[in-house]
Amino acid sequence: MSEMTEAGSNDIRNRINTLFPDMSPEIVSDLLPLLAGNAKHIKEIREQSRPITEINHKEFVLAVGRGFDWLHFHNKALIIGPYSYNLKDPIEKAAGILLDNIKLGRIEAKDGVLLMTSAAYRDNVGMESRLAAEKAISLAEFSLETIKEQVPELIPYISVLVGTTNMNTREFTRIPFTVQI
């Protein structure tokens, strides 16, 4: 954040306080370096002569849950972590982007899109991995229901992959899941 001016820092702090008036000052201070880094990155990207195709969305995966740190590739996936009480809104927005990608020919309609859900666990023994499996299934069902209600045109293009991620090894274990639409 050393490159950020005091005025810029205050502008961001004021914007956060306006958007989230109940957020503690400590959390706002923790967010400032992240937001400053994002602003710097955006400025650097804008200064590059990247082809317009790299700027457009071309994602074909909607990943909901945890354990997707290996999936951070440019224009491949829209990742929604389960860190909000309202997952419906980000799932709807992401599904809309995927549908636009199909309609605009950014991705092939015949290939479709992948809805991938995962829940993380650390302990193989006991209930933790089984609870993660139940959560991953619930995330898939909730995501599909949201898409069915909000972006129904996308449903024919969706394939679903459900699993759990061992956070110690990053091993993804597929869970059998039958799509019920």
C-alpha positions in Angstrom: 0.0 0.0 0.0 3.1 2.2 0.1 2.3 3.3 -3.5 -1.2 4.4 -2.6 -1.5 8.1 -1.6 -3.2 9.1 1.6 -6.0 10.7 -0.4 -6.5 7.5 -2.4 -6.6 5.5 0.8 -9.1 7.8 2.3 -11.3 7.7 -0.8 -11.4 3.9 -0.7 -11.9 3.9 3.1 -14.9 6.4 2.7 -16.4 4.2 -0.1 -16.2 1.1 2.0 -17.7 2.9 5.0 -20.6 4.1 2.7 -21.2 0.7 1.3 -20.8 -1.2 4.5 -21.5 1.2 7.4 -21.4 -1.6 10.0 -18.0 -2.9 9.0 -15.4 -2.5 11.8 -12.6 0.0 11.2 -10.1 -2.9 11.7 -11.6 -4.9 8.8 -11.7 -1.8 6.6 -8.0 -1.3 7.3 -7.3 -5.0 6.5 -9.2 -4.6 3.2 -7.3 -1.4 2.1 -4.1 -3.2 0.9 -6.2 -5.7 -1.1 -8.2 -3.1 -2.8 -5.2 -0.9 -3.5 -3.5 -4.0 -5.0 -6.5 -4.6 -7.2 -6.6 -1.0 -8.3 -2.9 -1.2 -9.2 -3.4 -4.4 -11.1 -6.3 -3.0 -13.1 -4.2 0.1 -14.0 -1.4 -2.2 -15.2 -3.7 -4.3 -17.3 -5.3 -1.2 -18.9 -1.8 0.0 -19.8 -1.0 -3.2 -21.6 -1.8 -3.9 -25.2 -3.7 -7.1 -24.6 -6.0 -8.4 -27.3 -9.7 -7.6 -26.7 -10.4 -11.4 -26.7 -8.5 -11.6 -23.4 -10.6 -8.9 -21.8 -14.0 -10.5 -22.6 -15.5 -13.2 -20.5 -15.0 -16.7 -21.9 -15.6 -18.7 -18.7 -17.2 -22.1 -19.1 -17.1 -23.3 -15.4 -19.2 -22.1 -12.5 -17.5 -23.3 -9.3 -19.4 -22.9 -6.1 -17.8 -23.8 -2.7 -14.3 -24.2 -1.4 -11.2 -26.0 -2.7 -10.9 -24.3 -6.1 -7.5 -22.5 -5.6 -6.1 -24.7 -8.4 -8.8 -23.4 -10.8 -7.6 -19.8 -10.9 -7.0 -19.5 -14.6 -7.8 -16.4 -16.8 -11.2 -16.7 -18.5 -11.9 -20.3 -17.3 -14.0 -20.2 -14.2 -16.3 -18.0 -12.2 -15.6 -19.0 -8.6 -18.1 -18.3 -5.8 -17.0 -19.1 -2.3 -19.6 -19.9 0.3 -18.8 -16.8 2.4 -22.1 -15.0 2.1 -25.6 -15.7 3.4 -26.9 -14.8 -0.1 -25.4 -17.1 -2.6 -28.4 -16.8 -4.9 -27.3 -13.4 -6.3 -23.7 -14.3 -7.3 -24.9 -17.6 -8.7 -27.5 -15.8 -10.8 -25.0 -13.3 -12.1 -22.4 -16.0 -12.9 -25.0 -18.1 -14.7 -26.0 -15.0 -16.7 -22.4 -14.5 -17.8 -22.1 -18.2 -18.8 -25.3 -17.9 -20.9 -24.0 -14.7 -22.5 -20.8 -16.6 -23.4 -22.8 -19.2 -25.2 -25.1 -16.7 -26.9 -22.2 -14.6 -28.1 -20.2 -17.5 -29.3 -17.4 -17.1 -26.8 -17.7 -20.7 -25.9 -19.2 -23.5 -28.0 -22.9 -24.3 -27.2 -22.2 -28.0 -28.0 -19.5 -28.1 -25.3 -21.8 -26.5 -22.7 -20.8 -25.3 -19.3 -19.8 -27.0 -16.1 -21.3 -26.4 -12.7 -18.8 -27.7 -10.2 -19.4 -27.7 -6.4 -17.0 -28.6 -3.7 -16.8 -28.5 0.1 -13.5 -28.7 2.0 -12.5 -30.9 4.8 -9.2 -31.5 6.7 -9.8 -34.7 8.7 -10.4 -38.0 6.8 -11.5 -39.7 10.0 -14.8 -39.0 11.5 -17.7 -36.9 10.3 -15.9 -34.0 8.7 -15.5 -35.5 5.2 -19.0 -36.9 5.2 -20.4 -33.5 6.2 -18.3 -31.9 3.4 -20.0 -34.4 1.0 -23.4 -33.4 2.1 -22.5 -29.7 1.8 -21.2 -30.2 -1.7 -24.4 -31.9 -2.7 -26.5 -29.2 -1.1 -24.5 -26.5 -2.9 -25.1 -28.3 -6.2 -28.8 -28.6 -5.6 -29.1 -25.0 -4.5 -27.1 -23.8 -7.5 -29.2 -25.7 -9.9 -32.4 -24.5 -8.4 -31.2 -20.9 -8.5 -30.2 -21.3 -12.2 -33.5 -23.0 -13.0 -35.4 -20.1 -11.4 -33.3 -17.2 -12.5 -31.5 -18.2 -15.8 -33.5 -21.2 -17.1 -32.1 -20.9 -20.6 -28.7 -22.1 -19.3 -30.1 -25.4 -17.9 -29.8 -27.4 -21.2 -26.1 -26.6 -21.4 -25.1 -27.6 -17.8 -23.1 -30.6 -16.8 -22.6 -31.1 -13.0 -19.5 -32.2 -11.1 -19.8 -32.5 -7.3 -17.0 -33.4 -4.9 -15.0 -32.7 -1.8 -11.6 -31.3 -1.5 -9.1 -32.5 1.1 -7.4 -29.3 2.2 -4.3 -31.1 3.3 -3.6 -32.6 -0.1 -5.9 -30.7 -2.4 -7.3 -34.0 -3.6 -10.7 -33.6 -5.2 -13.0 -36.6 -4.7 -16.0 -36.9 -7.0 -19.3 -37.6 -5.4 -22.0 -39.4 -7.5 -24.7 -36.8 -8.2 -27.8 -37.1 -10.4 -29.1 -33.9 -11.9 -32.8 -33.5 -11.2 -34.2 -30.7 -13.3 
